[in-house]
């Protein structure tokens, strides 16, 4: 949430810079910038729409990153569980092999 707030602040700052730049350009051309506020907003509407689209894309990206982080945690947990099961079956197979060897040795010793 902090990163989203930071990005939102960044977009607000970018919008303010864009607005100020347009105002300075209109003043440099000899126009009075105060009366042009509404006109500047209309001229900047495509840029504002683009900034909103960028904000939306960042929000979507953040949501996807959060989802991927959850999937990564699930995958890590699955790997740990698989290792535990593998370890268990390795232990069982080793114990079975040792038991078979002991039984074979006992049988061979008894037969002789």
C-alpha positions as CSV (number, residue, x, y, z in Angstrom):
1,X,0.0,0.0,0.0
2,X,2.9,2.3,0.7
3,X,4.3,1.8,-2.7
4,X,0.9,2.5,-4.3
5,X,0.7,5.7,-2.2
6,X,4.1,6.7,-3.4
7,X,3.3,6.0,-7.0
8,X,0.0,8.0,-6.6
9,X,2.0,10.9,-5.2
10,X,4.4,10.6,-8.1
11,X,1.6,10.8,-10.6
12,X,0.1,13.8,-8.8
13,X,3.5,15.5,-9.0
14,X,3.8,14.6,-12.7
15,X,0.3,16.0,-13.4
16,X,1.2,19.2,-11.5
17,X,4.4,19.6,-13.5
18,X,2.5,19.0,-16.7
19,X,-0.1,21.6,-15.7
20,X,2.5,24.2,-14.7
21,X,4.5,23.6,-17.9
22,X,1.4,24.2,-20.0
23,X,0.6,27.3,-18.0
24,X,4.1,28.6,-18.4
25,X,4.0,28.0,-22.2
26,X,0.7,29.9,-22.5
27,X,2.2,32.8,-20.5
28,X,5.3,32.8,-22.6
29,X,3.2,33.2,-25.7
30,X,1.8,36.4,-24.1
31,X,-1.5,35.0,-23.0
32,X,-2.9,35.5,-19.5
33,X,-2.7,32.1,-17.8
34,X,-5.4,32.7,-15.3
35,X,-8.2,32.8,-17.8
36,X,-6.9,29.7,-19.6
37,X,-7.3,27.3,-16.7
38,X,-10.4,25.6,-18.2
39,X,-9.0,25.5,-21.7
40,X,-5.8,24.0,-20.4
41,X,-7.7,21.3,-18.7
42,X,-9.6,20.5,-21.9
43,X,-6.3,20.5,-23.9
44,X,-4.7,18.2,-21.3
45,X,-7.6,15.8,-21.1
46,X,-5.9,13.2,-23.4
47,X,-2.8,13.4,-21.2
48,X,-4.9,13.1,-18.0
49,X,-6.6,10.1,-19.5
50,X,-3.2,8.6,-20.3
51,X,-2.0,9.2,-16.7
52,X,-5.1,7.5,-15.4
53,X,-4.4,4.5,-17.7
54,X,-0.9,4.4,-16.4
55,X,-2.2,4.5,-12.8
56,X,-4.6,1.7,-13.5
57,X,-1.8,-0.3,-15.1
58,X,0.4,0.1,-12.0
59,X,-2.5,-0.9,-9.7
60,X,-3.1,-4.0,-11.9
61,X,0.6,-4.8,-11.9
62,X,0.7,-4.5,-8.1
63,X,-2.2,-6.9,-7.8
64,X,-0.5,-9.4,-10.1
65,X,2.7,-9.2,-8.1
66,X,0.8,-9.8,-4.9
67,X,-0.9,-12.9,-6.5
68,X,2.5,-14.2,-7.8
69,X,4.0,-13.8,-4.3
70,X,1.2,-15.9,-2.8
71,X,1.7,-18.5,-5.5
72,X,5.5,-18.5,-4.7
73,X,4.8,-19.0,-1.0
74,X,2.5,-21.9,-1.9
75,X,5.1,-23.4,-4.2
76,X,7.8,-23.1,-1.4
77,X,5.5,-24.8,1.0
78,X,4.8,-27.6,-1.5
79,X,8.6,-28.1,-2.0
80,X,9.1,-28.4,1.7
81,X,6.3,-30.9,2.0
82,X,7.7,-32.9,-1.0
83,X,11.1,-33.0,0.6
84,X,9.6,-34.2,3.9
85,X,7.7,-37.0,2.1
86,X,10.8,-37.9,0.0
87,X,12.8,-38.0,3.2
88,X,10.3,-40.3,4.9
89,X,10.2,-42.7,1.9
90,X,14.0,-42.7,1.7
91,X,14.1,-43.6,5.4
92,X,11.5,-46.4,4.9
93,X,13.3,-47.9,1.9
94,X,16.7,-47.8,3.8
95,X,15.1,-49.4,6.8
96,X,13.5,-52.1,4.6
97,X,16.8,-52.8,2.9
98,X,18.6,-53.1,6.3
99,X,15.9,-55.3,7.7
100,X,16.0,-57.6,4.6
101,X,19.8,-57.8,5.0
102,X,19.5,-58.8,8.7
103,X,16.9,-61.4,7.9
104,X,19.0,-62.8,5.1
105,X,22.1,-62.9,7.3
106,X,20.1,-64.6,10.2
107,X,18.6,-67.2,7.8
108,X,22.1,-67.9,6.3
109,X,23.6,-68.2,9.7
110,X,20.8,-70.6,10.9
111,X,21.0,-72.8,7.8
112,X,24.7,-73.4,8.2
